[in-house]
Amino acid sequence: MVEREFNELTKRNGDEPYIALCGFDNVKSRSLLEDACFDLIVECGLGGHTQNFDDIVIHTFPGASQTAKEIWQNEAIGSHGDRANQLAKAFHSSQEECGILIRTLESKAISTSFVGAYAGAVVIGELLRGLHGGVRCELMKAHLRSNDSHGVVLLHEIYQNRFSKSGYVKAVY
């Protein structure tokens, strides 16, 4: 596990793993994923508001139908401003405003442990699918409170070859 800033200068090098499992809390880092030279990237995003705290979105790169830049180029840096305005209105009164409380609350994400545990299991499952010759999942969307099936987009390739450079499996021709 590597905890460091992920920016345009981040590149896989030397003996670092060829496979990256990642989850970011910002659009800018996500858009730079494919520039880091990994053979496989499994990226997972979770919701952070009361409406979507149990949403999970998983992407795999490179070689997907859309690049990371294409997916996140037009996405807003977040609805942080909208949430801040909602909180300001909720706490606004004719008396003294509580600015510190508003600033503190607007920066907090809502999360639950079962969503993270489920997301982690799905990400590891994606690695196991690749190691055992399964079909690559390019995109998966899940809303855990919903009874609807998860949305999945499959990418047909010889998935095991993405793991062969790392020495986990032999290349398949």
N, C-alpha and C positions, 0 to 999 in steps of 0.2 A: 504494500500500500504506500502510495506516495502522496503526501499532502504538500502541494505547492501551488503558487499562482499559475493559472493556465491562461496563456496569452499567445500572441502571434509568434513569439520567440520559442515556445515550447515545442520540442521535437524529440521523438524517440531516438535514442542513440545507444551505441555500445552494447552492453549486455542487458539493457532494459527489455522488458517483455514486449512481444509483438502484438499482444492483445491488451486492449484497454477496456475496463469496466468503469463507467463514469456517470455521475449525476451532478449537474451544476444548478446553481440557483440564479443563473443569469443567461440571457440570450447571447451576449457577446461571446462567451466561452464556448457555448454550443456551436455557434457558427464557425468556429475555428477548428473543430475536431479533426477534419480530414487533412488539415495542413500539418498535423503532428506526426505523420508517417507511420501509423500503426497499420498492421495487416487486417485487423478486425477491431471494431469499436462497438461496444454494446452500451448505448446511452439510455438512461432511464430518468424520466421526469415525473414528479408527483405534484398534485394540486396543493395549494397552500391557503385556500380560503374556505369559509364555511360551506360554500356551494360545491366545491370540487376537491375537498381534502382527500377523498377516496378515489380520485382519478389517477390512472397510471398510463403513461405513454412510453413505449420502448422503441428505439430506432437502432438499426445496425448500419454501419458504414465500413469501408467504402464500397462502391459498386451498387448502391441503391438507386432507385429510379429518380430520386432527387438528392442533390448534395446537401450537406449541412448548411452551407451558405444559402442555398435556394430556400430551404425550409424556414430559416430564421431571419432572412434578410429584411423582410417587411414586418416582422413581428415587433410589436411595441416593447419597449424595455420593461414593460409590466404595467399592470393596472394600479400600480402604487399610488399614482396621483388621484385616481378615482376613490380608492379606499381612504386616502388621507382626507379628501373632501367630505366623504360620508361620515368619517369620525369627527371631523371638525363641526359639522352640522349637529351631530348627536350630542356633543358636549358644549355647544354654544348656548350661552345664556346671557341675560342682561347683567349678570354679576361677573365676577372675575373668571376668566377662562383658565382652564387647566391645560396649558400648552405642553407641559412635560408628559402628562399622561397620554395626550393625543400622539405626540411624536414617538413615544414608546410603543403604543399599541399598533400604530400603522406599520411598523417595521417587523412585527411578529407574524410568522406563518403559523397556520393551524395544522397540526399533524397528529397522527395516531400510530401506535406501534404496529398494529395489525396491517396497515397499508404498507409500511416499510418492509415488514417480514414477507408479505405476499410479493412485493416488487423484487426483493432480493432473491426469492425462490424462482421467479420467472427469469431473471437475468442469468442465474446459474443454470437453469434449465436450457437457456439458449446456448450456453457453452457446451453443455452435455449433448445437445442436439447436433452441434457441429462436430464434436469429437466422435460421435457414433454414426456419422453418415446421414443424418437427418436433413430435412429441408430447412433452409435459412428463413427466419422470420425477419422480414425487412422492417415491418411496422406492426405494433400491437397497441390497441387502445382498450382500456378496461375501466369501467365505472363499477366499483365493488357493491354499491347499493342497488344496482340495477339487476333485474333478472334476465336481461338481454345477453346474448352471447358476446364475447369479446370480439372486437374488430381486429382482423389479422390480415396482413398482406404478406404473401410468401414470395421468396426470390429463389428461383430454381438455378442452382449452380452446383458445382462439386465443392460443397461446403468444407469438406475435410482438408482441402488444399490450403485454406486460410490458416490452418493449424500446423501445416507441415514444416514451415520455416522454424518454428519454435521447437521442433523435434518431438512433439506429442504424438503425431501420427505420420505415416508415410504418405507421400503424394499419390494421388489417384489419377490415372491418365485415361 
